[in-house]
Amino acid sequence: MANTNNISGDFNTETSDVVSVVRKKAGKEEVQKNDPPQVQPSEFSSSKSRQRFLRRSGQQKCGSCPDRLSNIKKSVQALDSDSTEVESSTDEEERWKDVARAAEIPADYYNIQKLVKFIKAGNQTATIVSLCCLRDYDLTTQINQFAIQDIGGLEVMVNILECNDAKCRLGALSVLADISLNIDIRKTIVDLDGIPLIIDILNSSMKDLKTVAAETLANVAKVRLARKYVRICGGIPKLVDLLDIKLQILKTPREELTAEEIENLNQARAGARALWSLSDSRHNKELMRKSGIVPLMARLLKSCHIDVVIPIMGTIQKCASEPKFQLAITTEGMIADIVNHLNSTNLDLKKEGSSAIYKCAFDKTTRDLVREAGGLEPLVAIIKDKNVRDNKPLLIGATGAIWMCAASPDNVLKFDSLRTVNHLVTLLNDESDDVLTNVVGAIAECVRVQTNREVLRTANGLTALVCLLNSSHPPLLENLAKALKECAQDIPSMRILEELDAVRLIWSLLKNTNSRVQAFAAYAICPCVQNANDSGELVRSLVGAMELVVGLLKSKDVLVLSAVCAAIATIAKDTTNVAILTDLKVIYKLANLVNTTDDLLRANLAAAIASCATFGNNTQELGRLRTVTPIVTYMTSEDPEVHRTTAMALEKLSMDPQNCITMHQVGRALILAKNWVTYQKSGVVPFLLECVGSTNKELQLAAAGCLRNIRELALRAEEYLLKIDDD
């Protein structure tokens, strides 16, 4: 009995102190506490509580997850990470923290610390009261978060999660959910092994407890290591289960729902937020897919509750970077719902929806679905709205979606009716490299159509594009090269590019360290040289231009090699230029590439050889370098473009008699390998005869010219033999 009285006395003191803190905070008159409740010793009574709270993080095993925490961290750190999430606070955040601590500390700071002391030393009832009082403070402000962190409150909150009292766990989780907005606190929660404890709470039968646990994970999982913990501790399937909610609840306004249905809705929203944070990891996304999240996401997209749709849309746009998810999003019919949400007035929802289309529209089927669902109009409406120019994530998503959708000709026709190119040109002065990359990419797709080249020219878009060539952002430079390549095929546009000295700037991109920039710059050079007023003089006026092109033939990238060969094929059409290229030993570098199996490289390499072979003794030299045999084998390709350029190369090479003999021998070997018995003695002729029947005029002429050279050689040989017989 005496023992009980002591406990009651302790509780009276603690409760009065707690009420005093609340009184100081609210400025109210003192509340009299008569007949304080009698409580029995619990797991939060003084000595046991102190022993529990003074234990450390990582030295003892977790009561909820036995034998797990001691090994989880090592196994997690052994795994690779594919996330770019910053784990530590930035220098700017650290400086801000120092300033915040150095500033005048408000009274709430000390009141919060008193409450944490009561939680540490108090019994179960005092802990619940203290947690409730703590929730009355604004825990989203950093100074209040510092108050809890500085006095060791995080360890206290994490330890409370191990108790069996649902109210205590709910109170501690509510506090953690608020203060985990701070990146340092997130890291501390992870270091204190709080993730497994929170995941275990997801097994609870109490919906409000699972909801707050998921909300806490949504914040903490923004740390890379936390995402791994959640995956390894089996939290992802449990979070996916939270999304399983009836469609009727999703389509019913909140004010018409019952209390139980609102709990289910909040639970689904919290689970969606947690999965949104977890989807930064590629491994997590795959596990989410295997856990059956795709049909649940399709159902949640039909919700009328914006606070549920935004996190699920964010999860979709992050998962859409995976090919398996892209296919699932299309097959589950999500595109129509995503497009429908683009008409929302909520900018966050628009941002996630447009970003999802941006990532999914690599597939033609998806692009067609976006058009059929009426998704092109709201995308153009976003970039037209000057009020969203400062919202860079939304602008990036919308311009990226337009870029991807413009890959389909039918979509380009629809964009033309919406005057999309004109609206894109107005964005060419944006300061964001990502926005510019998407805008230029969309323009590059649209100007494949001649009418859009004229629109771009009249809208003064060419000048803006050329000015951007001084950028250092590789994806932007790549798209600029693509756009200018298309524009250079329009003669009036080419005249403007010459006036702006664009060819020199494009040529300078060949020095870029990015291989894709080099490749598309080389491709852009082709129409620029071809449509220039004096192409030969233009190339020669650029100091070191041809040396730079020939030097790139040493590249290990097939795309670069094929693009450079295409550029050489165009440059070498000028006699003086081909002489300079020959002096630069271009023949030997081309000969080193002939044993390739890549059809793109084969096509452009054969064109380059055809352009260079006619100068001097290059034809004989190419034969001596044994390039004829590999080139004849190109005729077995299924690509008609390879056939065209190969026939052109063979026509030039067949001007040398020895090369004709080689063609005949190699062709016979190829025919025997294919068991074409009818043409066993015909050599390369059957391939050329087949090309003569092509609908491509260049291929017809080249094949016919090669056959003529072979026939002339045969006639001369026959005349020689007849002459010997006469003698």
ABEGO torsion letter per residue (X at the ends): XAAAAAAAAAAAAAAAAAAAAAAAAAGBBBBBBBGBBBBBBBAABAAAAAAAAABBBGABBBAABBGAAAAAAAAAAABBBABABBABBBAAAAAAAAAAAABBBBAAAAAAAAAAAAAAABBAAAAAAAAAAAAABBAABAAAAAAAAAAGAAAAAAAAAABABAAAAAAAAAAAAAAAABAAAAAAAAAAGAAAAAAAAAABABAAAAAAAAAAAAAAAABAAAAAAAAAAGAAAAAAAAABBBAAAAABBAAABBAAAAAAAAAAAAAAAAAAAAAABAAAAAAAAAAGAAAAAAAAAABABAAAAAAAAAAAAAAAABAAAAAAAAAAGAAAAAAAAAABABAAAAAAAAAAAAAAAABAAAAAAAAAAGAAAAAAAAAABAAAAABAAAAAAAAAAAAAAAABAAAAAAAAAAGAAAAAAAAAABABAAAAAAAAAAAAAAAABAAAAAAAAAAGAAAAAAAAAABABAAAAAAAAAAAAAAAABAAAAAAAAAAGAAAAAAAAAABABAAAAAAAAAAAAAAAAABABAAAAAAABBGAAAAAAAAAABABAAAAAAAAAAAAAAAABAAAAAAAAAAGAAAAAAAAAABABAAAAAAAAAAAAAAAABEAAAAAAAAAGAAAAAAAAAABABAAAAAAAAAAAAAAAABAAAAAAAAAAAAAAAAAAGBAAAAAAEAAAAAAAAAABABAAAAAAAAAAAAAAAAAAAAAAAAAAAAAAX
